[in-house]
Amino acid sequence: MELAENWQDIPCQNDHAAFDPEKIVVTMLSQGLDVNMMSLPNDGVIFLDNNAKLGRKGEFQCEKRAKPEDAFFIGGTTYLNYYDPANWESRSKSTRPRLHAQLVPGSQDKAVFKKPKPVQVQINQVVKVGQLFFGGVVSL
C-alpha cells in the first residue's frame, strides 16, 4: 500500500482512504497508516505485516491537512499463471532439456514465493506441491 503508484493521491495523515468497491484488491501494509476513514472493497485481501500499525502515521504519508481529503487506491492486480514456466526459477543442476510441465513445481517439488508480498496466482485446477514457502517461511 505504501507505493505512490498504488494511489491516485497518497493519503495524508487523517485523510479518507477509499478503495473501489467493485475492484478485487490484494495488497499489503508493512508500516503505519493513519486515516480518518477507510472505505474497503467488496472483495479482496489486505495483508498486515508484523510492522503494520493502523492509527499511526506511515512514512509514506504526508502531514495532516487542514481539511481531510479523499485518497483513492488504484493499485493494479497482477495475476500470475501458475502453469507458465516463465514465472518459476529452477534450482535444478541438470543440463538436460526439460518439458514445460517439468519447469513448474509439482508434487515432489518446493514452490517458493521469495518476497513476502501479496501475489495472486491464477490456478484453474488443484495443484499439489511437496512444500510451499512464502517469504522464507514454510506455509504448508
N, CA, C and O atoms as CSV, one atom per row, in Angstrom:
chain,resi,resn,atom,element,x,y,z
A,1,MET,N,N,0.817,-1.200,0.000
A,1,MET,CA,C,0.000,0.000,0.000
A,1,MET,C,C,0.860,1.264,0.000
A,1,MET,O,O,0.383,2.342,-0.355
A,2,GLU,N,N,2.123,1.131,0.397
A,2,GLU,CA,C,2.963,2.307,0.580
A,2,GLU,C,C,3.484,2.911,-0.723
A,2,GLU,O,O,3.977,4.039,-0.720
A,3,LEU,N,N,3.384,2.190,-1.820
A,3,LEU,CA,C,3.926,2.681,-3.082
A,3,LEU,C,C,3.042,3.779,-3.671
A,3,LEU,O,O,1.820,3.639,-3.731
A,4,ALA,N,N,3.669,4.868,-4.101
A,4,ALA,CA,C,2.931,6.014,-4.639
A,4,ALA,C,C,2.063,5.629,-5.835
A,4,ALA,O,O,0.974,6.173,-6.015
A,5,GLU,N,N,2.551,4.680,-6.662
A,5,GLU,CA,C,1.778,4.314,-7.857
A,5,GLU,C,C,0.486,3.565,-7.521
A,5,GLU,O,O,-0.350,3.360,-8.402
A,6,ASN,N,N,0.310,3.158,-6.269
A,6,ASN,CA,C,-0.927,2.497,-5.858
A,6,ASN,C,C,-2.055,3.478,-5.551
A,6,ASN,O,O,-3.197,3.068,-5.345
A,7,TRP,N,N,-1.741,4.760,-5.518
A,7,TRP,CA,C,-2.719,5.777,-5.125
A,7,TRP,C,C,-2.879,6.837,-6.197
A,7,TRP,O,O,-1.917,7.234,-6.855
A,8,GLN,N,N,-4.119,7.288,-6.361
A,8,GLN,CA,C,-4.362,8.451,-7.218
A,8,GLN,C,C,-3.730,9.666,-6.533
A,8,GLN,O,O,-3.056,10.469,-7.179
A,9,ASP,N,N,-3.949,9.793,-5.240
A,9,ASP,CA,C,-3.288,10.773,-4.379
A,9,ASP,C,C,-2.905,10.035,-3.101
A,9,ASP,O,O,-3.756,9.384,-2.495
A,10,ILE,N,N,-1.661,10.119,-2.682
A,10,ILE,CA,C,-1.226,9.427,-1.468
A,10,ILE,C,C,-1.992,9.993,-0.280
A,10,ILE,O,O,-2.095,11.211,-0.136
A,11,PRO,N,N,-2.535,9.120,0.578
A,11,PRO,CA,C,-3.288,9.640,1.723
A,11,PRO,C,C,-2.378,10.309,2.750
A,11,PRO,O,O,-1.371,9.744,3.179
A,12,CYS,N,N,-2.759,11.522,3.129
A,12,CYS,CA,C,-2.049,12.192,4.215
A,12,CYS,C,C,-2.644,11.687,5.523
A,12,CYS,O,O,-3.666,11.001,5.533
A,13,GLN,N,N,-2.002,12.029,6.603
A,13,GLN,CA,C,-2.499,11.664,7.920
A,13,GLN,C,C,-3.906,12.238,8.073
A,13,GLN,O,O,-4.138,13.414,7.791
A,14,ASN,N,N,-4.835,11.406,8.520
A,14,ASN,CA,C,-6.223,11.780,8.796
A,14,ASN,C,C,-7.100,11.916,7.550
A,14,ASN,O,O,-8.241,12.364,7.664
A,15,ASP,N,N,-6.602,11.540,6.355
A,15,ASP,CA,C,-7.420,11.565,5.144
A,15,ASP,C,C,-8.370,10.366,5.121
A,15,ASP,O,O,-8.359,9.530,6.024
A,16,HIS,N,N,-9.189,10.301,4.073
A,16,HIS,CA,C,-10.099,9.182,3.840
A,16,HIS,C,C,-9.481,8.300,2.756
A,16,HIS,O,O,-9.321,8.738,1.616
A,17,ALA,N,N,-9.135,7.069,3.102
A,17,ALA,CA,C,-8.586,6.115,2.125
A,17,ALA,C,C,-9.751,5.359,1.500
A,17,ALA,O,O,-10.505,4.680,2.198
A,18,ALA,N,N,-9.894,5.476,0.202
A,18,ALA,CA,C,-11.034,4.879,-0.492
A,18,ALA,C,C,-10.572,3.834,-1.505
A,18,ALA,O,O,-9.666,4.080,-2.302
A,19,PHE,N,N,-11.205,2.675,-1.462
A,19,PHE,CA,C,-10.970,1.597,-2.412
A,19,PHE,C,C,-12.202,1.469,-3.290
A,19,PHE,O,O,-13.322,1.676,-2.824
A,20,ASP,N,N,-12.007,1.132,-4.553
A,20,ASP,CA,C,-13.135,0.893,-5.449
A,20,ASP,C,C,-13.881,-0.334,-4.947
A,20,ASP,O,O,-13.298,-1.416,-4.886
A,21,PRO,N,N,-15.156,-0.197,-4.584
A,21,PRO,CA,C,-15.886,-1.335,-4.021
A,21,PRO,C,C,-16.046,-2.508,-4.986
A,21,PRO,O,O,-16.269,-3.637,-4.548
A,22,GLU,N,N,-15.936,-2.258,-6.291
A,22,GLU,CA,C,-16.149,-3.305,-7.294
A,22,GLU,C,C,-14.848,-3.969,-7.754
A,22,GLU,O,O,-14.884,-4.937,-8.513
A,23,LYS,N,N,-13.711,-3.459,-7.302
A,23,LYS,CA,C,-12.417,-3.996,-7.736
A,23,LYS,C,C,-11.879,-4.964,-6.683
A,23,LYS,O,O,-11.922,-4.668,-5.489
A,24,ILE,N,N,-11.376,-6.111,-7.117
A,24,ILE,CA,C,-10.738,-7.056,-6.201
A,24,ILE,C,C,-9.358,-6.511,-5.865
A,24,ILE,O,O,-8.546,-6.256,-6.755
A,25,VAL,N,N,-9.100,-6.335,-4.575
A,25,VAL,CA,C,-7.847,-5.743,-4.123
A,25,VAL,C,C,-7.027,-6.778,-3.371
A,25,VAL,O,O,-7.538,-7.461,-2.482
A,26,VAL,N,N,-5.760,-6.892,-3.728
A,26,VAL,CA,C,-4.804,-7.691,-2.967
A,26,VAL,C,C,-3.606,-6.788,-2.748
A,26,VAL,O,O,-2.908,-6.429,-3.696
A,27,THR,N,N,-3.370,-6.422,-1.495
A,27,THR,CA,C,-2.268,-5.520,-1.176
A,27,THR,C,C,-1.748,-5.826,0.220
A,27,THR,O,O,-2.294,-6.665,0.936
A,28,MET,N,N,-0.686,-5.131,0.589
A,28,MET,CA,C,-0.064,-5.373,1.892
A,28,MET,C,C,0.323,-4.045,2.524
A,28,MET,O,O,0.827,-3.144,1.854
A,29,LEU,N,N,0.083,-3.940,3.814
A,29,LEU,CA,C,0.518,-2.782,4.586
A,29,LEU,C,C,1.667,-3.238,5.464
A,29,LEU,O,O,1.511,-4.144,6.283
A,30,SER,N,N,2.834,-2.602,5.290
A,30,SER,CA,C,4.004,-3.045,6.048
A,30,SER,C,C,4.535,-1.967,6.990
A,30,SER,O,O,5.654,-2.074,7.492
A,31,GLN,N,N,3.736,-0.935,7.226
A,31,GLN,CA,C,4.122,0.117,8.166
A,31,GLN,C,C,2.848,0.772,8.689
A,31,GLN,O,O,1.769,0.186,8.598
A,32,GLY,N,N,2.962,1.962,9.228
A,32,GLY,CA,C,1.794,2.635,9.774
A,32,GLY,C,C,0.874,3.175,8.698
A,32,GLY,O,O,1.285,3.404,7.560
A,33,LEU,N,N,-0.382,3.376,9.081
A,33,LEU,CA,C,-1.380,4.031,8.229
A,33,LEU,C,C,-2.358,4.738,9.144
A,33,LEU,O,O,-3.091,4.100,9.900
A,34,ASP,N,N,-2.366,6.059,9.069
A,34,ASP,CA,C,-3.266,6.851,9.897
A,34,ASP,C,C,-4.253,7.550,8.981
A,34,ASP,O,O,-3.915,8.535,8.325
A,35,VAL,N,N,-5.465,7.041,8.940
A,35,VAL,CA,C,-6.526,7.647,8.141
A,35,VAL,C,C,-7.748,7.855,9.023
A,35,VAL,O,O,-7.964,7.138,10.000
A,36,ASN,N,N,-8.535,8.848,8.656
A,36,ASN,CA,C,-9.762,9.167,9.377
A,36,ASN,C,C,-10.820,8.102,9.131
A,36,ASN,O,O,-11.588,7.743,10.024
A,37,MET,N,N,-10.842,7.602,7.887
A,37,MET,CA,C,-11.830,6.615,7.491
A,37,MET,C,C,-11.261,5.804,6.331
A,37,MET,O,O,-10.466,6.308,5.539
A,38,MET,N,N,-11.677,4.545,6.243
A,38,MET,CA,C,-11.233,3.694,5.145
A,38,MET,C,C,-12.458,2.988,4.573
A,38,MET,O,O,-13.139,2.242,5.277
A,39,SER,N,N,-12.733,3.230,3.287
A,39,SER,CA,C,-13.818,2.546,2.582
A,39,SER,C,C,-13.221,1.344,1.880
A,39,SER,O,O,-12.479,1.495,0.910
A,40,LEU,N,N,-13.540,0.140,2.367
A,40,LEU,CA,C,-12.934,-1.084,1.848
A,40,LEU,C,C,-13.681,-1.620,0.626
A,40,LEU,O,O,-14.859,-1.323,0.433
A,41,PRO,N,N,-12.986,-2.412,-0.196
A,41,PRO,CA,C,-13.640,-3.028,-1.353
A,41,PRO,C,C,-14.551,-4.162,-0.909
A,41,PRO,O,O,-14.462,-4.634,0.224
A,42,ASN,N,N,-15.426,-4.595,-1.807
A,42,ASN,CA,C,-16.330,-5.718,-1.511
A,42,ASN,C,C,-15.595,-7.048,-1.466
A,42,ASN,O,O,-16.037,-7.982,-0.797
A,43,ASP,N,N,-14.467,-7.138,-2.178
A,43,ASP,CA,C,-13.733,-8.393,-2.258
A,43,ASP,C,C,-12.237,-8.098,-2.289
A,43,ASP,O,O,-11.802,-7.109,-2.880
A,44,GLY,N,N,-11.458,-8.960,-1.651
A,44,GLY,CA,C,-10.021,-8.796,-1.683
A,44,GLY,C,C,-9.378,-9.093,-0.348
A,44,GLY,O,O,-10.026,-9.568,0.585
A,45,VAL,N,N,-8.080,-8.803,-0.273
A,45,VAL,CA,C,-7.300,-9.084,0.925
A,45,VAL,C,C,-6.317,-7.942,1.143
A,45,VAL,O,O,-5.653,-7.498,0.207
A,46,ILE,N,N,-6.230,-7.471,2.375
A,46,ILE,CA,C,-5.180,-6.539,2.769
A,46,ILE,C,C,-4.364,-7.266,3.831
A,46,ILE,O,O,-4.815,-7.449,4.961
A,47,PHE,N,N,-3.159,-7.677,3.451
A,47,PHE,CA,C,-2.270,-8.358,4.385
A,47,PHE,C,C,-1.629,-7.324,5.290
A,47,PHE,O,O,-1.225,-6.254,4.835
A,48,LEU,N,N,-1.538,-7.645,6.565
A,48,LEU,CA,C,-0.879,-6.763,7.519
A,48,LEU,C,C,0.432,-7.399,7.954
A,48,LEU,O,O,0.437,-8.463,8.573
A,49,ASP,N,N,1.539,-6.748,7.633
A,49,ASP,CA,C,2.863,-7.185,8.017
A,49,ASP,C,C,3.009,-7.043,9.539
A,49,ASP,O,O,2.199,-6.371,10.179
A,50,ASN,N,N,4.021,-7.661,10.107
A,50,ASN,CA,C,4.269,-7.532,11.548
A,50,ASN,C,C,4.490,-6.083,11.962
A,50,ASN,O,O,4.238,-5.729,13.114
A,51,ASN,N,N,4.959,-5.233,11.038
A,51,ASN,CA,C,5.220,-3.825,11.346
A,51,ASN,C,C,4.043,-2.911,11.029
A,51,ASN,O,O,4.148,-1.698,11.208
A,52,ALA,N,N,2.933,-3.459,10.564
A,52,ALA,CA,C,1.758,-2.644,10.240
A,52,ALA,C,C,1.147,-2.091,11.523
A,52,ALA,O,O,0.978,-2.807,12.510
A,53,LYS,N,N,0.822,-0.814,11.485
A,53,LYS,CA,C,0.221,-0.166,12.654
A,53,LYS,C,C,-0.883,0.771,12.175
A,53,LYS,O,O,-0.606,1.855,11.662
A,54,LEU,N,N,-2.117,0.354,12.342
A,54,LEU,CA,C,-3.241,1.204,11.983
A,54,LEU,C,C,-3.391,2.283,13.047
A,54,LEU,O,O,-3.320,1.999,14.243
A,55,GLY,N,N,-3.600,3.528,12.606
A,55,GLY,CA,C,-3.731,4.641,13.540
A,55,GLY,C,C,-2.429,5.372,13.804
A,55,GLY,O,O,-2.407,6.361,14.537
A,56,ARG,N,N,-1.330,4.887,13.205
A,56,ARG,CA,C,-0.037,5.575,13.307
A,56,ARG,C,C,0.380,6.022,11.908
A,56,ARG,O,O,0.243,5.272,10.941
A,57,LYS,N,N,0.880,7.225,11.811
A,57,LYS,CA,C,1.275,7.776,10.517
A,57,LYS,C,C,2.386,6.949,9.889
A,57,LYS,O,O,3.397,6.653,10.526
A,58,GLY,N,N,2.179,6.578,8.621
A,58,GLY,CA,C,3.191,5.842,7.870
A,58,GLY,C,C,4.209,6.786,7.273
A,58,GLY,O,O,3.917,7.961,7.050
A,59,GLU,N,N,5.402,6.283,7.013
A,59,GLU,CA,C,6.468,7.098,6.427
A,59,GLU,C,C,6.077,7.656,5.060
A,59,GLU,O,O,6.565,8.713,4.661
A,60,PHE,N,N,5.206,6.961,4.347
A,60,PHE,CA,C,4.799,7.393,3.013
A,60,PHE,C,C,3.721,8.479,3.054
A,60,PHE,O,O,3.434,9.095,2.028
A,61,GLN,N,N,3.129,8.720,4.206
A,61,GLN,CA,C,2.037,9.676,4.325
A,61,GLN,C,C,2.543,11.095,4.584
A,61,GLN,O,O,3.542,11.293,5.275
A,62,CYS,N,N,1.839,12.074,4.020
A,62,CYS,CA,C,2.172,13.466,4.310
A,62,CYS,C,C,1.487,13.881,5.616
A,62,CYS,O,O,0.630,13.167,6.137
A,63,GLU,N,N,1.875,15.030,6.121
A,63,GLU,CA,C,1.315,15.518,7.387
A,63,GLU,C,C,-0.177,15.822,7.233
A,63,GLU,O,O,-0.686,16.007,6.128
A,64,LYS,N,N,-0.844,15.866,8.357
A,64,LYS,CA,C,-2.288,16.128,8.417
A,64,LYS,C,C,-2.623,17.455,7.741
A,64,LYS,O,O,-1.975,18.472,7.987
A,65,ARG,N,N,-3.646,17.428,6.886
A,65,ARG,CA,C,-4.102,18.641,6.195
A,65,ARG,C,C,-5.101,19.388,7.084
A,65,ARG,O,O,-5.592,18.842,8.072
A,66,ALA,N,N,-5.392,20.619,6.731
A,66,ALA,CA,C,-6.381,21.401,7.482
A,66,ALA,C,C,-7.754,20.735,7.383
A,66,ALA,O,O,-8.519,20.720,8.347
A,67,LYS,N,N,-8.057,20.180,6.192
A,67,LYS,CA,C,-9.330,19.503,5.977
A,67,LYS,C,C,-9.031,18.164,5.306
A,67,LYS,O,O,-8.358,18.139,4.276
A,68,PRO,N,N,-9.520,17.029,5.871
A,68,PRO,CA,C,-9.245,15.714,5.268
A,68,PRO,C,C,-9.737,15.637,3.820
A,68,PRO,O,O,-10.772,16.204,3.468
A,69,GLU,N,N,-8.979,14.930,3.000
A,69,GLU,CA,C,-9.333,14.727,1.589
A,69,GLU,C,C,-9.460,13.240,1.298
A,69,GLU,O,O,-9.022,12.402,2.086
A,70,ASP,N,N,-10.073,12.918,0.141
A,70,ASP,CA,C,-10.192,11.537,-0.303
A,70,ASP,C,C,-8.928,11.122,-1.037
A,70,ASP,O,O,-8.434,11.854,-1.894
A,71,ALA,N,N,-8.411,9.965,-0.706
A,71,ALA,CA,C,-7.260,9.386,-1.400
A,71,ALA,C,C,-7.721,8.052,-1.967
A,71,ALA,O,O,-8.119,7.164,-1.214
A,72,PHE,N,N,-7.673,7.902,-3.285
A,72,PHE,CA,C,-8.207,6.712,-3.938
A,72,PHE,C,C,-7.103,5.709,-4.251
A,72,PHE,O,O,-6.119,6.036,-4.915
A,73,PHE,N,N,-7.281,4.482,-3.763
A,73,PHE,CA,C,-6.349,3.391,-4.031
A,73,PHE,C,C,-6.640,2.857,-5.421
A,73,PHE,O,O,-7.766,2.452,-5.711
A,74,ILE,N,N,-5.625,2.854,-6.288
A,74,ILE,CA,C,-5.817,2.393,-7.668
A,74,ILE,C,C,-4.887,1.239,-8.011
A,74,ILE,O,O,-4.776,0.853,-9.175
A,75,GLY,N,N,-4.214,0.686,-6.997
A,75,GLY,CA,C,-3.244,-0.387,-7.214
A,75,GLY,C,C,-3.771,-1.461,-8.138
A,75,GLY,O,O,-4.905,-1.919,-7.997
A,76,GLY,N,N,-2.949,-1.855,-9.075
A,76,GLY,CA,C,-3.338,-2.879,-10.030
A,76,GLY,C,C,-3.217,-4.274,-9.454
A,76,GLY,O,O,-2.441,-4.508,-8.526
A,77,THR,N,N,-3.973,-5.184,-9.996
A,77,THR,CA,C,-3.907,-6.584,-9.604
A,77,THR,C,C,-3.239,-7.349,-10.729
A,77,THR,O,O,-3.685,-7.295,-11.875
A,78,THR,N,N,-2.182,-8.053,-10.409
A,78,THR,CA,C,-1.481,-8.850,-11.394
A,78,THR,C,C,-1.713,-10.320,-11.089
A,78,THR,O,O,-1.445,-10.780,-9.979
A,79,TYR,N,N,-2.206,-11.049,-12.066
A,79,TYR,CA,C,-2.410,-12.479,-11.915
A,79,TYR,C,C,-1.272,-13.206,-12.611
A,79,TYR,O,O,-1.047,-13.019,-13.807
A,80,LEU,N,N,-0.558,-14.033,-11.867
A,80,LEU,CA,C,0.492,-14.850,-12.457
A,80,LEU,C,C,-0.087,-16.224,-12.742
A,80,LEU,O,O,-0.775,-16.802,-11.901
A,81,ASN,N,N,0.191,-16.742,-13.919
A,81,ASN,CA,C,-0.294,-18.065,-14.274
A,81,ASN,C,C,0.650,-19.111,-13.686
A,81,ASN,O,O,1.837,-19.136,-14.011
A,82,TYR,N,N,0.120,-19.968,-12.825
A,82,TYR,CA,C,0.912,-20.999,-12.161
A,82,TYR,C,C,1.610,-21.897,-13.176
A,82,TYR,O,O,2.735,-22.337,-12.940
A,83,TYR,N,N,0.960,-22.170,-14.292
A,83,TYR,CA,C,1.462,-23.144,-15.264
A,83,TYR,C,C,2.434,-22.546,-16.279
A,83,TYR,O,O,2.908,-23.255,-17.166
A,84,ASP,N,N,2.740,-21.247,-16.161
A,84,ASP,CA,C,3.684,-20.619,-17.076
A,84,ASP,C,C,5.098,-20.782,-16.521
A,84,ASP,O,O,5.419,-20.194,-15.488
A,85,PRO,N,N,5.954,-21.572,-17.189
A,85,PRO,CA,C,7.318,-21.794,-16.694
A,85,PRO,C,C,8.121,-20.506,-16.522
A,85,PRO,O,O,9.071,-20.476,-15.740
A,86,ALA,N,N,7.760,-19.457,-17.227
A,86,ALA,CA,C,8.474,-18.184,-17.109
A,86,ALA,C,C,8.306,-17.566,-15.718
A,86,ALA,O,O,9.093,-16.707,-15.323
A,87,ASN,N,N,7.289,-17.998,-14.979
A,87,ASN,CA,C,7.048,-17.469,-13.635
A,87,ASN,C,C,7.817,-18.223,-12.556
A,87,ASN,O,O,7.707,-17.900,-11.373
A,88,TRP,N,N,8.592,-19.223,-12.957
A,88,TRP,CA,C,9.335,-20.035,-11.992
A,88,TRP,C,C,10.819,-20.057,-12.322
A,88,TRP,O,O,11.213,-19.978,-13.485
A,89,GLU,N,N,11.631,-20.165,-11.284
A,89,GLU,CA,C,13.078,-20.268,-11.433
A,89,GLU,C,C,13.482,-21.657,-10.943
A,89,GLU,O,O,13.173,-22.031,-9.811
A,90,SER,N,N,14.158,-22.405,-11.773
A,90,SER,CA,C,14.549,-23.767,-11.410
A,90,SER,C,C,15.900,-23.770,-10.706
A,90,SER,O,O,16.812,-23.036,-11.087
A,91,ARG,N,N,16.019,-24.597,-9.684
A,91,ARG,CA,C,17.296,-24.774,-8.966
A,91,ARG,C,C,17.979,-26.068,-9.394
A,91,ARG,O,O,18.988,-26.470,-8.815
A,92,SER,N,N,17.425,-26.709,-10.406
A,92,SER,CA,C,17.967,-27.977,-10.881
A,92,SER,C,C,19.337,-27.764,-11.515
A,92,SER,O,O,19.551,-26.790,-12.237
A,93,LYS,N,N,20.252,-28.673,-11.243
A,93,LYS,CA,C,21.598,-28.588,-11.808
A,93,LYS,C,C,21.690,-29.362,-13.129
A,93,LYS,O,O,22.737,-29.386,-13.777
A,94,SER,N,N,20.592,-29.984,-13.507
A,94,SER,CA,C,20.565,-30.777,-14.722
A,94,SER,C,C,20.694,-29.875,-15.958
A,94,SER,O,O,20.113,-28.791,-16.012
A,95,THR,N,N,21.455,-30.336,-16.934
A,95,THR,CA,C,21.600,-29.601,-18.192
A,95,THR,C,C,20.762,-30.234,-19.300
A,95,THR,O,O,20.752,-29.769,-20.439
A,96,ARG,N,N,20.054,-31.312,-18.933
A,96,ARG,CA,C,19.201,-31.983,-19.918
A,96,ARG,C,C,17.990,-31.123,-20.233
A,96,ARG,O,O,17.467,-30.439,-19.353
A,97,PRO,N,N,17.538,-31.152,-21.485
A,97,PRO,CA,C,16.314,-30.415,-21.834
A,97,PRO,C,C,15.138,-30.945,-21.009
A,97,PRO,O,O,15.056,-32.137,-20.712
A,98,ARG,N,N,14.239,-30.043,-20.651
A,98,ARG,CA,C,13.081,-30.427,-19.838
A,98,ARG,C,C,11.798,-29.961,-20.499
A,98,ARG,O,O,11.778,-28.937,-21.182
A,99,LEU,N,N,10.737,-30.707,-20.296
A,99,LEU,CA,C,9.422,-30.323,-20.789
A,99,LEU,C,C,8.898,-29.151,-19.979
A,99,LEU,O,O,9.316,-28.940,-18.841
A,100,HIS,N,N,7.973,-28.379,-20.568
A,100,HIS,CA,C,7.377,-27.261,-19.839
A,100,HIS,C,C,6.781,-27.719,-18.512
A,100,HIS,O,O,6.922,-27.034,-17.500
A,101,ALA,N,N,6.127,-28.850,-18.510
A,101,ALA,CA,C,5.495,-29.363,-17.295
A,101,ALA,C,C,6.520,-29.634,-16.191
A,101,ALA,O,O,6.182,-29.587,-15.009
A,102,GLN,N,N,7.748,-29.912,-16.566
A,102,GLN,CA,C,8.801,-30.178,-15.581
A,102,GLN,C,C,9.400,-28.879,-15.021
A,102,GLN,O,O,10.157,-28.915,-14.051
A,103,LEU,N,N,9.070,-27.761,-15.617
A,103,LEU,CA,C,9.583,-26.474,-15.165
A,103,LEU,C,C,8.646,-25.794,-14.165
A,103,LEU,O,O,8.953,-24.720,-13.649
A,104,VAL,N,N,7.513,-26.421,-13.900
A,104,VAL,CA,C,6.507,-25.910,-12.966
A,104,VAL,C,C,6.501,-26.817,-11.742
A,104,VAL,O,O,6.497,-28.038,-11.899
A,105,PRO,N,N,6.500,-26.262,-10.519
A,105,PRO,CA,C,6.536,-27.108,-9.315
A,105,PRO,C,C,5.402,-28.123,-9.269
A,105,PRO,O,O,4.243,-27.804,-9.531
A,106,GLY,N,N,5.774,-29.370,-8.924
A,106,GLY,CA,C,4.808,-30.453,-8.815
A,106,GLY,C,C,4.822,-31.068,-7.429
A,106,GLY,O,O,5.334,-30.467,-6.485
A,107,SER,N,N,4.269,-32.250,-7.303
A,107,SER,CA,C,4.069,-32.885,-6.003
A,107,SER,C,C,5.364,-33.210,-5.252
A,107,SER,O,O,5.334,-33.372,-4.032
A,108,GLN,N,N,6.492,-33.310,-5.948
A,108,GLN,CA,C,7.770,-33.624,-5.299
A,108,GLN,C,C,8.670,-32.389,-5.142
A,108,GLN,O,O,9.803,-32.494,-4.671
A,109,ASP,N,N,8.154,-31.225,-5.538
A,109,ASP,CA,C,8.979,-30.014,-5.588
A,109,ASP,C,C,8.637,-29.029,-4.473
A,109,ASP,O,O,7.608,-29.139,-3.806
A,110,LYS,N,N,9.535,-28.067,-4.298
A,110,LYS,CA,C,9.293,-26.930,-3.420
A,110,LYS,C,C,8.830,-25.769,-4.301
A,110,LYS,O,O,9.487,-25.446,-5.291
A,111,ALA,N,N,7.722,-25.149,-3.957
A,111,ALA,CA,C,7.269,-23.930,-4.623
A,111,ALA,C,C,7.636,-22.776,-3.702
A,111,ALA,O,O,7.228,-22.747,-2.541
A,112,VAL,N,N,8.409,-21.821,-4.221
A,112,VAL,CA,C,8.925,-20.732,-3.390
A,112,VAL,C,C,8.482,-19.388,-3.944
A,112,VAL,O,O,8.759,-19.062,-5.099
A,113,PHE,N,N,7.788,-18.604,-3.115
A,113,PHE,CA,C,7.488,-17.210,-3.408
A,113,PHE,C,C,8.471,-16.424,-2.553
A,113,PHE,O,O,8.292,-16.325,-1.339
A,114,LYS,N,N,9.518,-15.858,-3.177
A,114,LYS,CA,C,10.641,-15.262,-2.451
A,114,LYS,C,C,10.256,-14.071,-1.589
A,114,LYS,O,O,10.602,-14.024,-0.409
A,115,LYS,N,N,9.559,-13.129,-2.151
A,115,LYS,CA,C,9.280,-11.888,-1.435
A,115,LYS,C,C,7.963,-12.000,-0.676
A,115,LYS,O,O,6.960,-12.459,-1.223
A,116,PRO,N,N,7.972,-11.580,0.585
A,116,PRO,CA,C,6.729,-11.639,1.369
A,116,PRO,C,C,5.806,-10.472,1.018
A,116,PRO,O,O,5.652,-9.527,1.792
A,117,LYS,N,N,5.200,-10.557,-0.158
A,117,LYS,CA,C,4.259,-9.535,-0.575
A,117,LYS,C,C,3.066,-10.234,-1.211
A,117,LYS,O,O,3.182,-11.376,-1.656
A,118,PRO,N,N,1.942,-9.574,-1.259
A,118,PRO,CA,C,0.764,-10.209,-1.832
A,118,PRO,C,C,0.968,-10.551,-3.302
A,118,PRO,O,O,1.578,-9.792,-4.056
A,119,VAL,N,N,0.461,-11.672,-3.679
A,119,VAL,CA,C,0.529,-12.097,-5.073
A,119,VAL,C,C,-0.725,-12.905,-5.367
A,119,VAL,O,O,-1.176,-13.694,-4.536
A,120,GLN,N,N,-1.279,-12.706,-6.539
A,120,GLN,CA,C,-2.415,-13.521,-6.962
A,120,GLN,C,C,-1.936,-14.439,-8.074
A,120,GLN,O,O,-1.313,-14.000,-9.041
A,121,VAL,N,N,-2.234,-15.703,-7.921
A,121,VAL,CA,C,-1.820,-16.700,-8.886
A,121,VAL,C,C,-3.059,-17.338,-9.486
A,121,VAL,O,O,-3.952,-17.790,-8.769
A,122,GLN,N,N,-3.102,-17.367,-10.804
A,122,GLN,CA,C,-4.217,-17.982,-11.499
A,122,GLN,C,C,-3.987,-19.487,-11.581
A,122,GLN,O,O,-3.029,-19.946,-12.202
A,123,ILE,N,N,-4.877,-20.247,-10.947
A,123,ILE,CA,C,-4.808,-21.713,-10.963
A,123,ILE,C,C,-6.206,-22.210,-11.303
A,123,ILE,O,O,-7.166,-21.899,-10.597
A,124,ASN,N,N,-6.326,-22.978,-12.375
A,124,ASN,CA,C,-7.651,-23.437,-12.762
A,124,ASN,C,C,-7.879,-24.925,-12.491
A,124,ASN,O,O,-8.812,-25.518,-13.034
A,125,GLN,N,N,-7.043,-25.521,-11.665
A,125,GLN,CA,C,-7.264,-26.885,-11.195
A,125,GLN,C,C,-6.436,-27.101,-9.933
A,125,GLN,O,O,-5.566,-26.287,-9.622
A,126,VAL,N,N,-6.690,-28.175,-9.210
A,126,VAL,CA,C,-5.977,-28.446,-7.971
A,126,VAL,C,C,-4.494,-28.662,-8.254
A,126,VAL,O,O,-4.131,-29.371,-9.193
A,127,VAL,N,N,-3.643,-28.050,-7.439
A,127,VAL,CA,C,-2.190,-28.171,-7.582
A,127,VAL,C,C,-1.644,-28.758,-6.294
A,127,VAL,O,O,-2.008,-28.314,-5.205
A,128,LYS,N,N,-0.778,-29.747,-6.406
A,128,LYS,CA,C,-0.142,-30.340,-5.247
A,128,LYS,C,C,1.358,-30.119,-5.371
A,128,LYS,O,O,1.968,-30.439,-6.391
A,129,VAL,N,N,1.944,-29.560,-4.303
A,129,VAL,CA,C,3.386,-29.359,-4.273
A,129,VAL,C,C,3.936,-30.037,-3.022
A,129,VAL,O,O,3.212,-30.246,-2.049
A,130,GLY,N,N,5.225,-30.376,-3.058
A,130,GLY,CA,C,5.865,-31.010,-1.909
A,130,GLY,C,C,5.892,-30.074,-0.708
A,130,GLY,O,O,5.492,-30.456,0.392
A,131,GLN,N,N,6.366,-28.843,-0.919
A,131,GLN,CA,C,6.402,-27.815,0.117
A,131,GLN,C,C,6.122,-26.470,-0.522
A,131,GLN,O,O,6.451,-26.241,-1.686
A,132,LEU,N,N,5.503,-25.571,0.257
A,132,LEU,CA,C,5.217,-24.224,-0.205
A,132,LEU,C,C,5.878,-23.243,0.750
A,132,LEU,O,O,5.583,-23.232,1.945
A,133,PHE,N,N,6.777,-22.415,0.215
A,133,PHE,CA,C,7.465,-21.394,1.005
A,133,PHE,C,C,6.975,-20.032,0.557
A,133,PHE,O,O,6.913,-19.742,-0.638
A,134,PHE,N,N,6.629,-19.204,1.521
A,134,PHE,CA,C,6.199,-17.839,1.229
A,134,PHE,C,C,7.040,-16.894,2.067
A,134,PHE,O,O,6.899,-16.847,3.288
A,135,GLY,N,N,7.918,-16.138,1.411
A,135,GLY,CA,C,8.791,-15.207,2.124
A,135,GLY,C,C,9.730,-15.903,3.089
A,135,GLY,O,O,10.022,-15.369,4.160
A,136,GLY,N,N,10.214,-17.097,2.726
A,136,GLY,CA,C,11.169,-17.812,3.560
A,136,GLY,C,C,10.553,-18.659,4.647
A,136,GLY,O,O,11.272,-19.293,5.420
A,137,VAL,N,N,9.236,-18.682,4.722
A,137,VAL,CA,C,8.545,-19.463,5.764
A,137,VAL,C,C,7.766,-20.593,5.105
A,137,VAL,O,O,7.100,-20.381,4.092
A,138,VAL,N,N,7.844,-21.791,5.675
A,138,VAL,CA,C,7.073,-22.915,5.159
A,138,VAL,C,C,5.607,-22.653,5.449
A,138,VAL,O,O,5.218,-22.470,6.602
A,139,SER,N,N,4.786,-22.634,4.389
A,139,SER,CA,C,3.366,-22.339,4.553
A,139,SER,C,C,2.525,-23.602,4.691
A,139,SER,O,O,1.558,-23.636,5.452
A,140,LEU,N,N,2.893,-24.617,3.963
A,140,LEU,CA,C,2.112,-25.864,4.002
A,140,LEU,C,C,3.046,-27.044,4.167
A,140,LEU,O,O,2.593,-28.188,4.223
